[in-house]
Amino acid sequence: MTSQSAFIGRQPVLNRNQQLIGYELLFRASEEANSAGPHSELQADTQVLVNTLNNMGTSWLIGNKLAFINVGEAMLTSDFLELLPPRRVILDIAPDISASSELLSRARHLRSLGFGIALDDFSFEAQSAAFLEFANYVKLDIQNRNTNHFQVLAARLRSYPVIRIAERVETHEQYHLCKELGMDGFQGYYFAKPETLSARVIHPTFSNALELLNLLRMDADLRQVEQILKRDVALSFKLLRYVNSAAAGLNTTISSFSHAVTVLGYKKLYRWLTLLLVTASDDGRAPPALQKTAVTRGRFMELLGEQLGLNHDDCDNLFIVGMFSLLDVLFDMPMPNILEHLQLPVPLIEALSERKGQMGALLQLTCSCEDGQLAGVVELSAQLKLSAEQLNQAHVAALAWVEDLGL
């Protein structure tokens, strides 16, 4: 076990405005895939965690985001922690941790170095309550408590100098309750689920982006493509901004759409338009974190395709499948209705609607890395012949790429 690495998952941690402040990094060693208990399987043994973080280098600390890491007693006392950048790392302590004087003084020392301390699944009855004086984050698990108990706990914590985060928020109802209670942050995938799937009128920017995508797929005349961009200034502005972002890796500044076509060609432009489509919803309904999740999925899937040695076109298609996998939530419409408007090849449609084929399996794997329990990550990776290192490398590189876009 000592030389092994763990598979990494992530859960976004959002502030009250649904902006991303960091990720909880979840670890699962492949041998322990089926171990029981909500915390044990995510507290990878210290050696596995050390190997995984070392293999990842420091690039896993994304942009200016925080990294929340679950630590058990062994990890808390490990010297390895001091190799991590303290101002960016929040140590997530489980409720059943021993409140020994040794661990309490260790927590005090780590706080003095600049580490953040979060108390996971907190209650005043838990052993971890002894660490409250050192904590700057307290997480309340909404799934583990009835509404009344949750409200009482949230209210009592108001008198402590801590940031209160509601965790495992899986429905919009739970999110609205937490917001009404004045919680400071949220963790969970409620925002990546459709609130109501009604047959909405298609957003005008969405409609223009769709028309453009379909024209590019049909190799239409450049003038036809430019006509649409001219009637949608916001679309043109965003397109040029993305094409000139750090993530595009171009050595030249692109100043007009015709210049973009000359430098990039239709295929690359199609890719940037998919990005635009996902971030086109400017009416405030889509949380910024949801847009980031969609773009991260696209890049993550593309990089996994590269790890598998797939050709350039297949990798481009993986990018599109990942990006489009949240269109139903972004535009509040059922996926089949959206796919009717997009002239996509059959394998992409099957991957999006039924998770079929290799693209479908890669999409499932990508979504599993966002699941709080990392359900299916080990099995899907084995099926696709991807190692933990390959998966983690692609995951971290995808997160960094999305930060470079400046979404």
C-alpha positions as CSV (number, residue, x, y, z in Angstrom):
1,M,0.0,0.0,0.0
2,T,2.9,2.4,0.7
3,S,3.7,3.2,-2.9
4,Q,0.1,3.6,-3.9
5,S,-1.7,6.7,-4.8
6,A,-5.4,7.5,-4.1
7,F,-8.0,8.6,-6.6
8,I,-9.0,12.2,-6.1
9,G,-12.5,13.6,-6.1
10,R,-13.7,17.1,-5.4
11,Q,-16.7,18.9,-4.0
12,P,-17.0,22.6,-4.5
13,V,-17.3,24.9,-1.5
14,L,-19.3,28.0,-2.3
15,N,-20.0,31.3,-0.5
16,R,-23.4,32.9,0.0
17,N,-23.4,34.2,-3.6
18,Q,-22.7,30.7,-4.9
19,Q,-19.2,31.7,-5.9
20,L,-16.5,29.1,-5.6
21,I,-14.2,29.7,-2.6
22,G,-12.5,26.3,-2.8
23,Y,-12.8,22.5,-3.1
24,E,-12.9,19.8,-0.6
25,L,-10.4,17.2,-2.0
26,L,-11.7,13.7,-1.5
27,F,-9.3,10.7,-1.6
28,R,-10.0,7.1,-2.1
29,A,-7.3,4.4,-2.2
30,S,-8.4,1.7,-4.7
31,E,-8.1,-1.2,-2.1
32,E,-10.5,0.6,0.3
33,A,-13.1,1.2,-2.4
34,N,-15.9,-0.5,-0.5
35,S,-15.0,0.4,3.1
36,A,-17.9,1.5,5.3
37,G,-18.6,4.7,7.1
38,P,-19.1,8.2,5.8
39,H,-15.6,9.5,6.8
40,S,-13.2,6.5,6.8
41,E,-13.1,5.9,3.1
42,L,-12.3,9.5,2.4
43,Q,-9.5,9.7,4.9
44,A,-6.9,7.9,2.8
45,D,-4.1,6.5,4.9
46,T,-1.4,9.1,5.6
47,Q,1.2,7.4,3.2
48,V,-1.3,7.3,0.4
49,L,-2.3,10.9,0.9
50,V,1.4,12.0,1.0
51,N,2.1,10.1,-2.2
52,T,-0.9,11.5,-4.0
53,L,-0.2,15.1,-3.0
54,N,3.5,14.8,-3.8
55,N,2.7,13.3,-7.3
56,M,0.3,16.2,-7.9
57,G,3.0,18.8,-7.1
58,T,1.6,22.1,-5.8
59,S,-0.5,22.9,-8.9
60,W,-3.4,21.3,-7.2
61,L,-3.8,24.5,-5.2
62,I,-5.9,26.1,-7.8
63,G,-5.9,29.8,-8.5
64,N,-6.6,31.6,-5.2
65,K,-8.9,28.8,-4.1
66,L,-8.8,27.0,-0.8
67,A,-8.2,23.2,-0.5
68,F,-10.2,21.5,2.3
69,I,-8.5,18.1,3.2
70,N,-10.0,15.4,5.4
71,V,-7.4,14.6,8.1
72,G,-7.5,11.7,10.6
73,E,-5.4,11.6,13.8
74,A,-2.4,10.1,12.0
75,M,-2.4,12.8,9.3
76,L,-2.9,15.6,11.9
77,T,0.3,14.6,13.7
78,S,2.3,14.0,10.5
79,D,5.2,16.3,9.7
80,F,4.1,16.1,6.1
81,L,1.4,18.7,6.8
82,E,4.1,21.4,7.2
83,L,5.2,20.9,3.6
84,L,1.8,22.2,2.5
85,P,1.2,25.9,1.9
86,P,-0.7,26.8,5.1
87,R,-2.7,29.8,3.9
88,R,-4.4,27.8,1.3
89,V,-5.1,24.6,3.2
90,I,-8.0,23.9,5.5
91,L,-7.7,20.8,7.6
92,D,-11.1,19.1,7.9
93,I,-11.4,17.3,11.2
94,A,-13.8,14.4,11.7
95,P,-16.4,14.6,14.6
96,D,-15.0,11.4,16.3
97,I,-11.4,12.6,16.6
98,S,-9.8,12.0,20.0
99,A,-9.7,15.2,22.1
100,S,-6.3,14.4,23.6
101,S,-4.1,17.2,24.9
102,E,-1.5,16.2,22.3
103,L,-3.9,16.6,19.4
104,L,-5.3,19.9,20.8
105,S,-1.9,21.4,21.2
106,R,-1.1,20.2,17.6
107,A,-4.2,21.9,16.3
108,R,-3.2,25.1,18.1
109,H,0.3,24.9,16.6
110,L,-1.1,24.3,13.0
111,R,-3.4,27.3,13.4
112,S,-0.4,29.5,14.4
113,L,1.3,28.4,11.2
114,G,-1.6,29.7,9.2
115,F,-3.6,26.6,8.4
116,G,-7.3,26.8,8.6
117,I,-9.2,24.2,10.7
118,A,-12.7,23.0,9.8
119,L,-14.8,20.8,12.0
120,D,-16.7,18.3,9.9
121,D,-20.3,17.2,10.6
122,F,-20.2,19.3,13.8
123,S,-22.3,19.0,16.9
124,F,-21.6,20.3,20.4
125,E,-21.8,16.7,21.7
126,A,-19.1,15.4,19.3
127,Q,-15.5,14.9,20.5
128,S,-14.4,17.5,17.9
129,A,-16.2,20.2,19.9
130,A,-13.1,20.5,22.0
131,F,-11.4,21.9,18.9
132,L,-13.9,24.7,18.5
133,E,-11.6,27.4,19.9
134,F,-9.1,26.7,17.1
135,A,-11.6,26.3,14.3
136,N,-12.3,29.0,11.7
137,Y,-14.8,26.8,9.7
138,V,-17.6,24.6,11.1
139,K,-19.5,22.3,8.7
140,L,-23.1,21.3,9.5
141,D,-24.3,18.2,7.7
142,I,-27.9,18.8,6.6
143,Q,-28.5,15.1,5.7
144,N,-27.6,14.0,9.3
145,R,-30.0,16.3,11.1
146,N,-33.7,17.1,11.2
147,T,-34.5,20.6,10.2
148,N,-35.2,21.7,13.8
149,H,-31.9,20.4,15.1
150,F,-30.0,22.0,12.2
151,Q,-31.6,25.4,12.9
152,V,-30.8,25.3,16.6
153,L,-27.2,24.3,15.9
154,A,-26.8,27.0,13.2
155,A,-28.2,29.6,15.6
156,R,-26.0,28.6,18.5
157,L,-22.9,28.8,16.3
158,R,-23.6,32.4,15.5
159,S,-22.0,33.5,18.7
160,Y,-18.7,31.9,17.7
161,P,-16.1,33.5,15.3
162,V,-16.5,30.8,12.7
163,I,-17.6,30.5,9.1
164,R,-20.6,28.2,9.0
165,I,-20.8,25.9,6.0
166,A,-23.8,23.7,5.3
167,E,-22.5,20.4,3.8
168,R,-24.2,17.7,1.7
169,V,-26.7,20.2,0.4
170,E,-28.3,18.1,-2.4
171,T,-31.6,19.8,-3.1
172,H,-32.7,23.3,-3.9
173,E,-35.1,23.1,-0.9
174,Q,-32.1,22.4,1.4
175,Y,-30.1,25.2,-0.1
176,H,-33.0,27.7,0.4
177,L,-33.4,26.6,4.0
178,C,-29.7,27.1,4.7
179,K,-29.7,30.5,3.0
180,E,-32.6,31.6,5.1
181,L,-30.7,30.5,8.2
182,G,-27.9,32.8,7.2
183,M,-25.3,30.1,6.6
184,D,-22.1,31.5,5.3
185,G,-21.3,28.8,2.7
186,F,-22.5,25.6,1.1
187,Q,-21.1,22.4,-0.1
188,G,-22.9,19.8,-2.2
189,Y,-24.1,19.3,-5.7
190,Y,-27.6,20.9,-5.4
191,F,-26.6,23.5,-8.0
192,A,-25.7,20.9,-10.6
193,K,-29.2,19.5,-10.5
194,P,-32.2,20.8,-12.5
195,E,-34.5,22.9,-10.3
196,T,-37.5,22.6,-12.5
197,L,-37.5,21.1,-16.0
198,S,-40.0,23.2,-17.8
199,A,-40.0,23.8,-21.6
200,R,-38.6,27.2,-21.4
201,V,-38.2,29.7,-24.2
202,I,-34.7,29.5,-25.5
203,H,-32.5,32.4,-24.2
204,P,-31.6,34.7,-27.2
205,T,-27.8,34.4,-26.7
206,F,-28.3,30.6,-26.4
207,S,-30.2,30.6,-29.7
208,N,-27.5,32.6,-31.5
209,A,-24.7,30.4,-30.1
210,L,-26.7,27.3,-31.3
211,E,-27.1,28.8,-34.7
212,L,-23.4,29.5,-34.9
213,L,-22.4,26.0,-33.7
214,N,-24.6,24.4,-36.4
215,L,-23.2,26.7,-39.1
216,L,-19.6,25.9,-38.1
217,R,-20.4,22.1,-38.1
218,M,-21.8,22.5,-41.7
219,D,-18.7,24.5,-42.8
220,A,-20.9,27.4,-43.8
221,D,-19.7,30.5,-45.5
222,L,-17.7,32.9,-43.2
223,R,-20.0,35.8,-44.0
224,Q,-23.0,33.9,-42.7
225,V,-21.2,33.2,-39.5
226,E,-20.1,36.8,-39.1
227,Q,-23.7,38.0,-39.6
228,I,-24.8,36.3,-36.4
229,L,-21.8,37.6,-34.4
230,K,-22.6,41.2,-35.6
231,R,-26.1,41.0,-34.2
232,D,-25.0,39.8,-30.8
233,V,-22.3,42.1,-29.4
234,A,-22.1,40.3,-26.1
235,L,-21.4,37.0,-27.9
236,S,-18.6,38.5,-30.0
237,F,-17.0,40.1,-27.0
238,K,-17.1,36.9,-25.0
239,L,-15.8,34.8,-27.9
240,L,-12.8,37.1,-28.4
241,R,-12.1,37.2,-24.6
242,Y,-12.0,33.4,-24.4
243,V,-9.9,33.0,-27.5
244,N,-7.4,35.5,-26.1
245,S,-7.4,33.9,-22.6
246,A,-4.3,32.3,-21.1
247,A,-5.9,28.9,-21.6
248,A,-5.9,29.2,-25.4
249,G,-2.1,29.3,-25.4
250,L,-1.8,31.5,-28.5
251,N,1.2,33.8,-29.2
252,T,-0.9,36.4,-31.0
253,T,-3.7,38.7,-29.9
254,I,-6.9,38.0,-31.9
255,S,-8.8,41.2,-32.6
256,S,-11.7,40.3,-34.9
257,F,-13.8,37.3,-35.8
258,S,-12.3,36.9,-39.2
259,H,-8.8,37.0,-37.6
260,A,-10.0,34.3,-35.2
261,V,-11.1,32.1,-38.1
262,T,-7.8,32.6,-39.9
263,V,-5.7,31.7,-36.8
264,L,-7.9,29.0,-35.4
265,G,-10.0,27.5,-38.1
266,Y,-13.6,26.4,-37.7
267,K,-12.9,23.3,-35.6
268,K,-11.1,25.3,-32.8
269,L,-13.7,28.0,-33.0
270,Y,-16.4,25.4,-32.5
271,R,-14.7,24.4,-29.3
272,W,-14.6,28.1,-28.0
273,L,-18.3,28.5,-28.9
274,T,-19.2,25.5,-26.8
275,L,-17.6,27.2,-24.0
276,L,-19.5,30.3,-24.8
277,L,-22.8,28.4,-24.9
278,V,-22.2,27.1,-21.4
279,T,-21.4,30.6,-20.0
280,A,-24.0,32.5,-22.0
281,S,-26.6,32.6,-19.3
282,D,-26.2,36.1,-18.0
283,D,-29.6,36.4,-16.4
284,G,-28.3,35.4,-13.0
285,R,-30.1,32.0,-12.9
286,A,-27.1,29.8,-13.3
287,P,-24.7,29.9,-10.4
288,P,-21.1,30.8,-11.5
289,A,-19.9,27.5,-9.9
290,L,-22.2,25.5,-12.2
291,Q,-20.7,27.1,-15.3
292,K,-17.2,26.3,-13.9
293,T,-18.2,22.7,-13.3
294,A,-19.4,22.3,-16.9
295,V,-16.2,23.7,-18.3
296,T,-14.1,21.6,-15.9
297,R,-15.9,18.5,-17.1
298,G,-15.2,19.3,-20.7
299,R,-11.4,19.9,-20.2
300,F,-11.2,16.9,-17.8
301,M,-12.7,14.6,-20.3
302,E,-10.5,15.9,-23.1
303,L,-7.4,15.3,-21.0
304,L,-8.5,11.8,-20.1
305,G,-9.0,11.1,-23.9
306,E,-5.3,12.3,-24.4
307,Q,-4.2,9.9,-21.6
308,L,-6.0,7.1,-23.5
309,G,-4.2,8.0,-26.7
310,L,-7.4,9.0,-28.6
311,N,-7.0,11.1,-31.7
312,H,-7.5,14.9,-31.8
313,D,-11.1,14.8,-33.1
314,D,-12.2,12.3,-30.4
315,C,-10.6,14.5,-27.7
316,D,-12.5,17.5,-29.1
317,N,-15.7,15.5,-29.0
318,L,-15.0,14.6,-25.4
319,F,-14.6,18.3,-24.6
320,I,-18.0,19.0,-26.1
321,V,-19.7,16.1,-24.3
322,G,-18.3,17.3,-20.9
323,M,-19.3,20.9,-21.5
324,F,-22.8,20.0,-22.7
325,S,-23.5,17.6,-19.9
326,L,-25.0,20.3,-17.7
327,L,-26.9,22.2,-20.4
328,D,-30.2,20.9,-19.1
329,V,-29.5,22.5,-15.7
330,L,-28.0,25.7,-17.2
331,F,-30.9,26.4,-19.4
332,D,-33.6,24.7,-17.3
333,M,-34.8,22.5,-20.2
334,P,-34.9,18.7,-20.5
335,M,-31.8,17.3,-22.3
336,P,-33.7,15.7,-25.2
337,N,-35.2,19.2,-26.0
338,I,-31.8,20.7,-26.1
339,L,-30.3,17.9,-28.2
340,E,-33.0,18.5,-30.8
341,H,-31.5,22.0,-31.4
342,L,-27.9,20.7,-31.7
343,Q,-26.7,18.9,-34.8
344,L,-24.4,16.6,-33.0
345,P,-23.1,13.2,-34.2
346,V,-24.9,10.2,-32.8
347,P,-22.2,9.0,-30.4
348,L,-22.2,12.4,-28.7
349,I,-26.0,12.3,-28.4
350,E,-25.9,8.8,-27.0
351,A,-23.2,9.7,-24.5
352,L,-25.2,12.7,-23.3
353,S,-28.6,11.1,-23.1
354,E,-27.8,7.5,-22.2
355,R,-24.1,7.6,-21.0
356,K,-23.4,5.1,-23.8
357,G,-20.1,4.0,-25.4
358,Q,-16.6,5.1,-24.3
359,M,-17.6,8.8,-24.2
360,G,-20.5,7.9,-22.0
361,A,-18.2,5.9,-19.6
362,L,-15.7,8.8,-19.5
363,L,-18.6,11.2,-18.7
364,Q,-19.7,8.9,-15.9
365,L,-16.2,8.8,-14.5
366,T,-15.9,12.6,-14.6
367,C,-19.2,12.9,-12.8
368,S,-18.2,10.3,-10.2
369,C,-15.2,12.5,-9.3
370,E,-17.7,15.2,-8.2
371,D,-19.6,12.7,-6.0
372,G,-19.2,13.0,-2.3
373,Q,-18.5,9.3,-2.0
374,L,-16.5,8.9,-5.2
375,A,-19.0,6.2,-6.1
376,G,-17.8,4.1,-9.1
377,V,-14.5,5.9,-9.6
378,V,-12.4,2.8,-9.0
379,E,-14.5,0.5,-11.1
380,L,-14.8,2.9,-14.0
381,S,-11.1,3.8,-14.0
382,A,-10.3,0.0,-14.2
383,Q,-12.8,-0.5,-17.0
384,L,-11.3,2.4,-19.0
385,K,-7.7,1.3,-18.1
386,L,-6.8,4.6,-16.4
387,S,-4.6,4.7,-13.3
388,A,-5.1,6.9,-10.3
389,E,-2.1,9.0,-11.4
390,Q,-3.5,9.6,-14.9
391,L,-6.9,10.5,-13.5
392,N,-5.5,12.9,-10.9
393,Q,-3.1,14.5,-13.3
394,A,-6.0,15.2,-15.7
395,H,-8.3,16.4,-12.9
396,V,-5.8,18.9,-11.5
397,A,-4.8,20.2,-15.0
398,A,-8.4,20.7,-15.9
399,L,-9.1,22.8,-12.7
400,A,-6.0,24.9,-13.4
401,W,-7.0,25.4,-17.1
402,V,-10.5,26.6,-16.0
403,E,-8.9,29.1,-13.6
404,D,-6.8,30.5,-16.5
405,L,-10.0,31.2,-18.4
406,G,-10.9,33.7,-15.8
407,L,-14.6,32.6,-15.7
